[in-house]
Amino acid sequence: MRAIPILRYLPLILPAIRLAWALMWDRRVGAPIKLLPILAAVYVISPLDVLPDIIPVVGWVDDLIVAGGLIMLFFVLAPYGVVLEHLRGTGTTEETGRSIADPIDATYRFTDEDRPL
């Protein structure tokens, strides 16, 4: 007998939940973007659905598709560097307060030793 298909995706679902939780508490992610996971949770809990939950499997799949789509949109719209930072497990540097994923603005100049030919 085959295992329940959703159990196959459990190793992907738990890190996605952790990532969404971390991004929800990150100040660099805008408030309008943070509404997407909240809307996903409200849609799953809400009795108003595109397909009613009375239909056993179809109603639940509808909730999973809409909530999963909103969570994926949340990941896409969140700042790329912040998402990568949370995925890698890196944080902000203590002395500067800047993120490791933030770009550094700099200038450079050639000295006599480094001048190209």
N, C-alpha and C positions, 0 to 999 in steps of 0.2 A: 504494500500500500504506500502510495506517495505521501510525503509530508505536505502539510498545508503550504501552498505556494508563498504566502506572505512570510513564512519563517525563513525562506531563502534570502529575503531582503532585510532581515533583522540586523545583520552586520552593517548595512548601509543606513538603516533608519536611526539607530541610536547615535552614531556620530553626527548625523544631520540635526537631530534634536539638540545635541550639545552645542553644535555650531550656531544654531538659531538662538539658543539661550544666551550664549556669549555675545552674539551680535546685538541682541536686545538690550544688553547692559552696557554696550560700548557707546561712549558719547560721540564718537566720530560718525556714527550712522544716524542719518536724519530721522526726525520724528515721523514724517509721512511714510517713510519706508518701513518704520517699525510697526505701522498699523497693519501691514500685510499678515504677519503671523497671528495677530489678534483677530483679524477678520476670518482667518482660517479656523481658529478655535471656535469663534462664534458661529460660523457656518456649520461646523460639525455638531455643535451642541444644539443649535436652533432647530425647532420643529419644521421650519419653512425650508424646503429643499426644491431643487429642480425636479428630482424624482423622489417621491415620498419613501420614508424608511419602512413603511408598512410592507413594501415588496422586499422580501428577505435579503437577497444578495445584491440586486440592482441598486437599491437605495443606499447601501453601504459603499458600494463601488463609486457611486456618484460623489459621496462625501470624500472618499479618498482621493479621487481625481481632482476635485476642486481645491481641497486643502493642500494636496501635494503641489498643485500648480501655483498656488499662492506662496507657498514656502520656497519653491524654486524661483519665483519672481523676486522674492525677498533676497535670496542669495545673489541673483543677477544684478539687482539694483543697488545693493550695498556696495560701498567703495571696495574696489578690487584689492587694494593693498591691505585693507583691514581684514577682509575675508581670508587672504593668504596668510596674514599674520596669525589669525586664530587657527587656521588649518595646520600651520607649522608648529604652533605652540610657542611662538616667540612673543615677547611683550615689548613694552616701551623701555628705553634705557633709563636708568635711575638718574644719572647726572644731567641729562638734557631734557628728559620728559618726552622726547620724540620717539616715534615708532621706528622700528628697524626697517619697515617697509617704505618709510617716507623718502622721497628723493632728496638729494643734497644739492643745493645750488653752489657752484664754485666757479672760479676762474683759474686759468693757468697761463703760464708764459714760458717761452723758451729761454734757456740760458745759453751761454756760448758752448758749453759741452754738449747740450742736447739739441743743438740746431740741426735740422734735417739737411741733407746734402742737396 
